[in-house]
Amino acid sequence: MTEVVNIKRKRGNTRRIVFHFFDDTGDIAVSNFTDFKLSVNPSQYPKSDIDTVVVLDGYIIDGPTGRVGFTPDGTIPVADYFFDCKCLDDNNESYTFAEGTYKVTQGIS
């Protein structure tokens, strides 16, 4: 099942975005998962990737406890977007594990 998450960022912020894989029994190990991608697009259901604003490459923070991260570069323009996160699981099958809104606002400083 794909988790729905709403991300809010200030333009220029580069603090990593962390996702935690778990179920009713506890953490899901992601040590053998690969190709983590977070894509940001102005359309919730784009027909192509032509308008994609950015695709962030993800990385494993802690494989046994199911934590992965994405570090934005802080250059996404101020606007309301949508995102989804995909990876290849340990069976090498594509899996969308998160989606939702991705809002970038302008900071004061």
C-alpha positions as CSV (number, residue, x, y, z in Angstrom):
1,M,0.0,0.0,0.0
2,T,1.2,3.5,-0.9
3,E,1.4,5.9,2.1
4,V,0.0,9.4,1.5
5,V,2.4,12.1,2.9
6,N,2.2,15.8,2.6
7,I,5.6,17.5,2.5
8,K,6.1,21.2,3.3
9,R,9.5,22.8,2.6
10,K,11.0,26.3,2.7
11,R,12.8,27.2,-0.6
12,G,16.5,26.7,-0.1
13,N,16.2,24.1,2.7
14,T,18.4,21.1,2.1
15,R,17.6,19.0,5.2
16,R,17.0,15.4,4.1
17,I,13.6,13.9,3.8
18,V,13.4,10.5,5.7
19,F,11.0,7.7,5.1
20,H,10.6,4.7,7.4
21,F,9.4,1.3,6.1
22,F,7.4,-0.6,8.7
23,D,4.3,-2.7,9.1
24,D,2.3,-4.2,12.0
25,T,5.1,-6.5,12.9
26,G,7.8,-3.8,13.0
27,D,10.6,-2.5,10.8
28,I,10.9,-3.7,7.2
29,A,14.6,-4.2,6.2
30,V,15.4,-2.3,3.0
31,S,19.1,-3.4,2.7
32,N,18.4,-5.2,-0.6
33,F,16.2,-2.4,-2.0
34,T,17.7,-0.2,-4.8
35,D,17.0,2.7,-7.1
36,F,15.2,5.0,-4.7
37,K,13.6,8.0,-6.6
38,L,11.5,10.9,-5.4
39,S,9.9,12.8,-8.3
40,V,8.2,16.2,-8.0
41,N,5.7,17.3,-10.6
42,P,3.0,20.1,-10.8
43,S,0.4,17.5,-11.9
44,Q,-0.9,14.8,-9.6
45,Y,-1.2,12.3,-12.4
46,P,1.1,13.5,-15.3
47,K,0.8,11.8,-18.7
48,S,4.5,12.0,-19.1
49,D,7.6,13.2,-17.2
50,I,8.1,16.3,-19.4
51,D,7.0,18.7,-16.6
52,T,8.8,16.9,-13.8
53,V,10.5,19.6,-11.7
54,V,13.1,17.3,-10.1
55,V,14.0,13.7,-9.5
56,L,15.9,13.1,-6.3
57,D,18.1,10.0,-5.9
58,G,17.5,8.3,-2.5
59,Y,19.9,6.4,-0.3
60,I,19.7,3.9,2.5
61,I,20.2,5.5,5.9
62,D,19.7,2.3,8.0
63,G,18.8,-0.8,6.0
64,P,17.9,-3.2,8.8
65,T,15.5,-0.6,10.3
66,G,14.0,0.5,7.0
67,R,15.1,4.1,6.8
68,V,15.8,5.8,3.5
69,G,16.5,9.5,2.7
70,F,16.4,12.0,0.0
71,T,18.4,15.3,0.1
72,P,16.9,18.1,-1.9
73,D,19.2,20.8,-3.3
74,G,17.0,23.7,-2.3
75,T,16.4,25.0,-5.8
76,I,12.8,23.9,-6.4
77,P,10.7,27.1,-7.1
78,V,8.0,28.2,-4.7
79,A,4.7,26.4,-5.7
80,D,2.4,23.6,-4.8
81,Y,3.4,20.3,-6.4
82,F,2.8,16.5,-6.1
83,F,5.4,13.8,-5.5
84,D,5.8,10.1,-5.5
85,C,8.6,7.8,-4.3
86,K,9.6,4.6,-5.9
87,C,12.2,1.9,-5.5
88,L,13.0,-1.6,-6.6
89,D,12.3,-4.0,-3.8
90,D,14.3,-7.2,-3.0
91,N,12.5,-9.0,-5.8
92,N,13.6,-6.3,-8.2
93,E,10.0,-5.2,-8.6
94,S,9.1,-1.5,-8.9
95,Y,7.2,-0.3,-5.8
96,T,5.6,3.2,-5.2
97,F,5.9,3.5,-1.4
98,A,4.8,7.1,-0.9
99,E,3.0,9.9,-2.7
100,G,1.3,13.2,-1.8
101,T,1.7,16.9,-2.0
102,Y,5.0,18.7,-2.0
103,K,4.6,22.4,-1.1
104,V,7.5,24.8,-1.3
105,T,7.1,28.2,0.3
106,Q,9.4,31.3,0.5
107,G,11.2,31.8,3.7
108,I,11.7,35.2,5.3
109,S,15.5,35.1,5.4
